[in-house]
Amino acid sequence: MMLYPPVADLVDKIGSRYQLVNLVARRARTISAQAEERQIPLEKKAVSTAIDEVYSGKLSIK
């Protein structure tokens, strides 16, 4: 099974797998909390949304 986006591309954008996992997990928790607070159902999983944000460049480490 092929993963999209490739993990290697994500790691290149962030710097290390450890930072990538922490960044995506933190953002996914924020997305989930905001959706629950507003009582809005998510169209796709919060982790997938966070990964897409990293891949598109919307989310990065400062």
N, CA, C and O atoms as CSV, one atom per row, in Angstrom:
chain,resi,resn,atom,element,x,y,z
A,1,MET,N,N,0.839,-1.176,0.000
A,1,MET,CA,C,0.000,0.000,0.000
A,1,MET,C,C,0.889,1.245,0.000
A,1,MET,O,O,1.829,1.353,0.788
A,2,MET,N,N,0.583,2.159,-0.876
A,2,MET,CA,C,1.345,3.395,-1.004
A,2,MET,C,C,0.705,4.481,-0.157
A,2,MET,O,O,-0.505,4.701,-0.225
A,3,LEU,N,N,1.509,5.151,0.630
A,3,LEU,CA,C,1.016,6.240,1.454
A,3,LEU,C,C,1.164,7.553,0.697
A,3,LEU,O,O,2.166,7.797,0.025
A,4,TYR,N,N,0.153,8.378,0.823
A,4,TYR,CA,C,0.243,9.698,0.227
A,4,TYR,C,C,-0.119,10.722,1.277
A,4,TYR,O,O,-1.167,10.572,1.904
A,5,PRO,N,N,0.637,11.704,1.502
A,5,PRO,CA,C,1.930,11.989,0.901
A,5,PRO,C,C,3.017,11.103,1.488
A,5,PRO,O,O,2.875,10.605,2.604
A,6,PRO,N,N,4.089,10.905,0.753
A,6,PRO,CA,C,5.170,10.049,1.254
A,6,PRO,C,C,5.775,10.606,2.547
A,6,PRO,O,O,5.988,11.812,2.678
A,7,VAL,N,N,6.041,9.726,3.479
A,7,VAL,CA,C,6.589,10.126,4.770
A,7,VAL,C,C,7.932,10.833,4.588
A,7,VAL,O,O,8.234,11.787,5.305
A,8,ALA,N,N,8.726,10.374,3.647
A,8,ALA,CA,C,10.033,10.999,3.412
A,8,ALA,C,C,9.881,12.471,3.035
A,8,ALA,O,O,10.681,13.302,3.468
A,9,ASP,N,N,8.883,12.802,2.248
A,9,ASP,CA,C,8.641,14.195,1.873
A,9,ASP,C,C,8.253,15.027,3.090
A,9,ASP,O,O,8.699,16.165,3.236
A,10,LEU,N,N,7.422,14.459,3.963
A,10,LEU,CA,C,7.012,15.164,5.170
A,10,LEU,C,C,8.197,15.390,6.105
A,10,LEU,O,O,8.353,16.469,6.677
A,11,VAL,N,N,9.030,14.360,6.253
A,11,VAL,CA,C,10.207,14.482,7.119
A,11,VAL,C,C,11.156,15.551,6.567
A,11,VAL,O,O,11.749,16.306,7.337
A,12,ASP,N,N,11.302,15.618,5.258
A,12,ASP,CA,C,12.158,16.639,4.645
A,12,ASP,C,C,11.660,18.048,4.966
A,12,ASP,O,O,12.463,18.958,5.173
A,13,LYS,N,N,10.357,18.229,5.008
A,13,LYS,CA,C,9.774,19.544,5.299
A,13,LYS,C,C,9.957,19.947,6.751
A,13,LYS,O,O,10.115,21.132,7.044
A,14,ILE,N,N,9.938,18.976,7.675
A,14,ILE,CA,C,9.963,19.268,9.107
A,14,ILE,C,C,11.347,19.115,9.711
A,14,ILE,O,O,11.731,19.923,10.556
A,15,GLY,N,N,12.100,18.120,9.314
A,15,GLY,CA,C,13.446,17.963,9.849
A,15,GLY,C,C,13.711,16.593,10.428
A,15,GLY,O,O,14.776,16.022,10.192
A,16,SER,N,N,12.763,16.045,11.188
A,16,SER,CA,C,12.950,14.710,11.744
A,16,SER,C,C,11.592,14.053,11.951
A,16,SER,O,O,10.564,14.725,12.032
A,17,ARG,N,N,11.610,12.731,12.033
A,17,ARG,CA,C,10.361,11.998,12.260
A,17,ARG,C,C,9.746,12.348,13.611
A,17,ARG,O,O,8.526,12.455,13.743
A,18,TYR,N,N,10.604,12.525,14.604
A,18,TYR,CA,C,10.128,12.857,15.945
A,18,TYR,C,C,9.367,14.181,15.924
A,18,TYR,O,O,8.270,14.267,16.475
A,19,GLN,N,N,9.923,15.198,15.304
A,19,GLN,CA,C,9.255,16.491,15.226
A,19,GLN,C,C,7.979,16.400,14.396
A,19,GLN,O,O,6.979,17.042,14.719
A,20,LEU,N,N,8.011,15.613,13.338
A,20,LEU,CA,C,6.832,15.432,12.499
A,20,LEU,C,C,5.683,14.820,13.293
A,20,LEU,O,O,4.556,15.313,13.237
A,21,VAL,N,N,5.963,13.756,14.028
A,21,VAL,CA,C,4.929,13.084,14.814
A,21,VAL,C,C,4.361,14.026,15.870
A,21,VAL,O,O,3.146,14.088,16.057
A,22,ASN,N,N,5.231,14.759,16.560
A,22,ASN,CA,C,4.762,15.687,17.587
A,22,ASN,C,C,3.921,16.805,16.998
A,22,ASN,O,O,2.881,17.159,17.554
A,23,LEU,N,N,4.356,17.363,15.884
A,23,LEU,CA,C,3.629,18.450,15.243
A,23,LEU,C,C,2.253,17.995,14.768
A,23,LEU,O,O,1.253,18.669,15.015
A,24,VAL,N,N,2.205,16.856,14.089
A,24,VAL,CA,C,0.932,16.342,13.575
A,24,VAL,C,C,-0.010,15.976,14.721
A,24,VAL,O,O,-1.204,16.267,14.650
A,25,ALA,N,N,0.505,15.347,15.766
A,25,ALA,CA,C,-0.340,14.965,16.900
A,25,ALA,C,C,-0.915,16.192,17.599
A,25,ALA,O,O,-2.099,16.224,17.934
A,26,ARG,N,N,-0.082,17.192,17.815
A,26,ARG,CA,C,-0.546,18.411,18.485
A,26,ARG,C,C,-1.625,19.106,17.661
A,26,ARG,O,O,-2.645,19.535,18.201
A,27,ARG,N,N,-1.399,19.215,16.354
A,27,ARG,CA,C,-2.377,19.875,15.481
A,27,ARG,C,C,-3.668,19.060,15.393
A,27,ARG,O,O,-4.757,19.633,15.369
A,28,ALA,N,N,-3.560,17.746,15.345
A,28,ALA,CA,C,-4.755,16.895,15.278
A,28,ALA,C,C,-5.593,17.041,16.542
A,28,ALA,O,O,-6.821,17.079,16.464
A,29,ARG,N,N,-4.950,17.122,17.706
A,29,ARG,CA,C,-5.693,17.341,18.952
A,29,ARG,C,C,-6.415,18.679,18.928
A,29,ARG,O,O,-7.552,18.779,19.388
A,30,THR,N,N,-5.766,19.705,18.397
A,30,THR,CA,C,-6.384,21.025,18.298
A,30,THR,C,C,-7.589,20.990,17.363
A,30,THR,O,O,-8.640,21.546,17.683
A,31,ILE,N,N,-7.445,20.346,16.224
A,31,ILE,CA,C,-8.542,20.227,15.263
A,31,ILE,C,C,-9.721,19.496,15.898
A,31,ILE,O,O,-10.865,19.932,15.768
A,32,SER,N,N,-9.449,18.393,16.579
A,32,SER,CA,C,-10.508,17.614,17.229
A,32,SER,C,C,-11.212,18.417,18.315
A,32,SER,O,O,-12.438,18.387,18.423
A,33,ALA,N,N,-10.429,19.139,19.123
A,33,ALA,CA,C,-11.014,19.925,20.208
A,33,ALA,C,C,-11.891,21.044,19.665
A,33,ALA,O,O,-12.971,21.302,20.198
A,34,GLN,N,N,-11.438,21.706,18.614
A,34,GLN,CA,C,-12.229,22.782,18.016
A,34,GLN,C,C,-13.527,22.249,17.418
A,34,GLN,O,O,-14.580,22.871,17.561
A,35,ALA,N,N,-13.457,21.112,16.755
A,35,ALA,CA,C,-14.656,20.517,16.158
A,35,ALA,C,C,-15.641,20.092,17.235
A,35,ALA,O,O,-16.849,20.274,17.082
A,36,GLU,N,N,-15.130,19.527,18.326
A,36,GLU,CA,C,-16.008,19.099,19.419
A,36,GLU,C,C,-16.635,20.308,20.107
A,36,GLU,O,O,-17.817,20.286,20.448
A,37,GLU,N,N,-15.856,21.349,20.310
A,37,GLU,CA,C,-16.353,22.559,20.959
A,37,GLU,C,C,-17.469,23.207,20.149
A,37,GLU,O,O,-18.471,23.661,20.703
A,38,ARG,N,N,-17.287,23.243,18.854
A,38,ARG,CA,C,-18.279,23.851,17.951
A,38,ARG,C,C,-19.367,22.866,17.531
A,38,ARG,O,O,-20.325,23.237,16.852
A,39,GLN,N,N,-19.209,21.623,17.936
A,39,GLN,CA,C,-20.137,20.535,17.598
A,39,GLN,C,C,-20.298,20.397,16.091
A,39,GLN,O,O,-21.406,20.303,15.563
A,40,ILE,N,N,-19.148,20.389,15.418
A,40,ILE,CA,C,-19.106,20.232,13.967
A,40,ILE,C,C,-18.509,18.858,13.661
A,40,ILE,O,O,-17.415,18.551,14.134
A,41,PRO,N,N,-19.197,18.031,12.886
A,41,PRO,CA,C,-18.607,16.734,12.523
A,41,PRO,C,C,-17.459,16.932,11.518
A,41,PRO,O,O,-17.546,17.761,10.612
A,42,LEU,N,N,-16.403,16.164,11.698
A,42,LEU,CA,C,-15.257,16.251,10.799
A,42,LEU,C,C,-15.498,15.403,9.563
A,42,LEU,O,O,-15.967,14.269,9.662
A,43,GLU,N,N,-15.177,15.951,8.398
A,43,GLU,CA,C,-15.346,15.205,7.148
A,43,GLU,C,C,-14.282,14.139,6.995
A,43,GLU,O,O,-14.544,13.070,6.443
A,44,LYS,N,N,-13.080,14.423,7.480
A,44,LYS,CA,C,-12.025,13.415,7.465
A,44,LYS,C,C,-11.285,13.491,8.796
A,44,LYS,O,O,-11.451,14.442,9.559
A,45,LYS,N,N,-10.485,12.496,9.057
A,45,LYS,CA,C,-9.825,12.399,10.355
A,45,LYS,C,C,-8.886,13.580,10.591
A,45,LYS,O,O,-8.286,14.121,9.662
A,46,ALA,N,N,-8.781,13.956,11.852
A,46,ALA,CA,C,-7.965,15.113,12.226
A,46,ALA,C,C,-6.499,14.898,11.871
A,46,ALA,O,O,-5.817,15.841,11.468
A,47,VAL,N,N,-6.012,13.686,12.012
A,47,VAL,CA,C,-4.611,13.395,11.670
A,47,VAL,C,C,-4.385,13.588,10.175
A,47,VAL,O,O,-3.354,14.128,9.775
A,48,SER,N,N,-5.320,13.160,9.353
A,48,SER,CA,C,-5.191,13.344,7.905
A,48,SER,C,C,-5.168,14.822,7.544
A,48,SER,O,O,-4.401,15.242,6.678
A,49,THR,N,N,-6.002,15.602,8.202
A,49,THR,CA,C,-6.029,17.042,7.959
A,49,THR,C,C,-4.702,17.674,8.352
A,49,THR,O,O,-4.171,18.510,7.621
A,50,ALA,N,N,-4.163,17.281,9.501
A,50,ALA,CA,C,-2.881,17.824,9.960
A,50,ALA,C,C,-1.752,17.450,9.007
A,50,ALA,O,O,-0.890,18.280,8.719
A,51,ILE,N,N,-1.745,16.224,8.519
A,51,ILE,CA,C,-0.714,15.794,7.562
A,51,ILE,C,C,-0.821,16.596,6.271
A,51,ILE,O,O,0.193,17.012,5.710
A,52,ASP,N,N,-2.039,16.813,5.800
A,52,ASP,CA,C,-2.233,17.620,4.593
A,52,ASP,C,C,-1.724,19.039,4.795
A,52,ASP,O,O,-1.155,19.631,3.878
A,53,GLU,N,N,-1.925,19.592,5.994
A,53,GLU,CA,C,-1.445,20.939,6.282
A,53,GLU,C,C,0.084,20.995,6.260
A,53,GLU,O,O,0.661,21.972,5.783
A,54,VAL,N,N,0.729,19.969,6.765
A,54,VAL,CA,C,2.200,19.926,6.724
A,54,VAL,C,C,2.660,19.829,5.275
A,54,VAL,O,O,3.567,20.552,4.864
A,55,TYR,N,N,2.050,18.952,4.506
A,55,TYR,CA,C,2.462,18.717,3.128
A,55,TYR,C,C,2.274,19.983,2.265
A,55,TYR,O,O,3.101,20.280,1.402
A,56,SER,N,N,1.190,20.714,2.507
A,56,SER,CA,C,0.914,21.909,1.707
A,56,SER,C,C,1.708,23.122,2.182
A,56,SER,O,O,1.737,24.148,1.501
A,57,GLY,N,N,2.351,23.014,3.342
A,57,GLY,CA,C,3.153,24.125,3.832
A,57,GLY,C,C,2.416,25.054,4.782
A,57,GLY,O,O,2.998,26.033,5.250
A,58,LYS,N,N,1.144,24.772,5.082
A,58,LYS,CA,C,0.372,25.608,5.998
A,58,LYS,C,C,0.827,25.432,7.440
A,58,LYS,O,O,0.625,26.322,8.266
A,59,LEU,N,N,1.435,24.297,7.748
A,59,LEU,CA,C,1.845,23.979,9.106
A,59,LEU,C,C,3.326,23.630,9.106
A,59,LEU,O,O,3.770,22.760,8.356
A,60,SER,N,N,4.081,24.310,9.945
A,60,SER,CA,C,5.512,24.035,10.045
A,60,SER,C,C,5.991,24.349,11.457
A,60,SER,O,O,5.251,24.904,12.269
A,61,ILE,N,N,7.220,23.993,11.731
A,61,ILE,CA,C,7.826,24.270,13.030
A,61,ILE,C,C,8.520,25.622,12.934
A,61,ILE,O,O,9.238,25.902,11.975
A,62,LYS,N,N,8.294,26.444,13.934
A,62,LYS,CA,C,8.910,27.789,13.949
A,62,LYS,C,C,10.307,27.732,14.478
A,62,LYS,O,O,10.977,28.761,14.564
